[in-house]
Amino acid sequence: MDNKVLQVIVALFIPPLAVYMKTGKIDNDFWINIVATLLGGFPGVLHALWVILR
């Protein structure tokens, strides 16, 4: 299984972990995703997918 496919699967369930897996560090994208996930699961998933697929 490709690493990007695994990240997309993780993004559906634990978006901040997927962002961390992609960037490898706790940066602005990680914190934005934490806030988006806390505001509602769907915004966190969308942001995680955007980070992974850009």
C-alpha positions in Angstrom: 0.0 0.0 0.0 1.3 3.4 -0.9 2.2 5.8 1.9 -0.2 8.5 0.5 -3.1 6.0 0.4 -2.4 5.1 4.1 -2.4 8.8 5.0 -5.7 9.4 3.3 -7.2 6.4 5.2 -5.8 7.8 8.5 -7.2 11.3 7.6 -10.7 9.9 7.5 -10.5 8.7 11.1 -7.7 10.8 12.9 -7.0 13.9 10.8 -4.3 15.4 13.0 -2.3 12.2 12.9 -2.5 12.2 9.1 -1.2 15.8 9.0 1.7 14.8 11.3 2.5 11.8 9.2 2.7 14.0 6.1 4.7 16.9 7.5 6.8 14.9 10.1 6.7 17.8 12.5 4.2 19.8 14.7 3.8 23.0 12.7 1.1 25.4 11.7 -0.7 22.9 9.5 -0.9 20.5 12.5 -2.4 23.1 14.8 -4.8 24.4 12.2 -6.0 20.8 11.8 -6.4 20.3 15.5 -8.6 23.4 15.7 -10.6 22.4 12.5 -11.1 18.9 14.0 -12.3 20.3 17.3 -14.8 22.6 15.5 -16.3 19.6 13.8 -14.8 16.4 12.3 -15.5 17.2 8.7 -13.5 20.4 8.5 -10.5 18.6 10.0 -10.8 15.8 7.4 -11.0 18.3 4.6 -7.9 20.2 5.8 -6.0 16.9 6.3 -6.8 15.8 2.8 -5.8 19.2 1.4 -2.4 18.9 3.2 -1.8 15.4 2.0 -2.9 15.9 -1.6 -1.3 19.3 -2.3 
